[in-house]
């Protein structure tokens, strides 16, 4: 990807799943990485994989902290800029999945879903903007096909991702005068541990992945590497005339309907 070597890239939720895969892919491209996560051991494992991918350890900075807390977000941004001296790209990847019917969901679970998936995007975007103005940087939000289509038993998750999509479009317009581009990726089912963290058993998850063969036009679930490559495209100069876009990386799932 054009122009990502030595660019300072902050990735939230980098200790697992799409965030970890994106960190490793950007490491291969030679970017300077600021990696945020909650699990220190997992984050250390990702750092090792980034070094194994060819990135020197001096080009990797890790900062622990929750993304839904304003002071934590401020600390993550400030320490990143202090370490590297600038910020070129923000990847708002951190997110959780809370399942359950709308009727059964508690107010506390709804608030938690929105705080992690939406409030964090607002906070990081707002706090990063002064630094991204200086570099005419980029923002890539990790949304979901669930922001574009409706599914049962994940109403709060779908709502949060639809909010991320609209925030992407609105902030793209607000920040365009500064040369900052804002886009999002909308993955379909990607093989990560997000569903198991949401409470799905190993057996149910295996059946879910098998079922994805029929719910995705390309006949399979996706990989984190496939999402990471799209994120890199949107972060790079190769997409220099693209902003306010939500790009599906979902094997055609958004185009399908039940029959």
VENURCOR-V623748 format. One line per field, one symbol per residue. phi: phi as a letter, one per 30 degrees, with the letter a starting at -180 (. if undefined). psi: psi as a letter, one per 40 degrees, with the letter a starting at -180 (. if undefined). A space follows every 50 residues. Layout:
# VENURCOR-V623748
phi = ???
psi = ???
This chain:
# VENURCOR-V623748
phi = .dicdiddbccdiddahdddddeddddddiddccccaccdddddddeddd dddjcdddcbbcbdldddcddddddddddddddciabcbccdceabbcck deddddddddddeddddcedddddddddeeddedchdbbbcccaeddcbc bdibeddedddddddddedddeddcedciccbbbcbdddcdbcdddddjd dedddddddddddcccediadccddddeddededdcddcdccaicccdbb hiddccbdb
psi = hheeheihhhhifeeibdddddddddddeeihhhhiidhddddddddddd ddeehideehhihiiieehddddddddddddddeeihdhhhgdhiihhii iddehiddddddddddddddddddddddddddddefaihhhhbideedih iiefddddddddddddddddddddeddeehhhiiigiahhgaeddddeeh iddddddddddedeehdefiiiidddddddddddeieefefhieihhhge feddeiii.
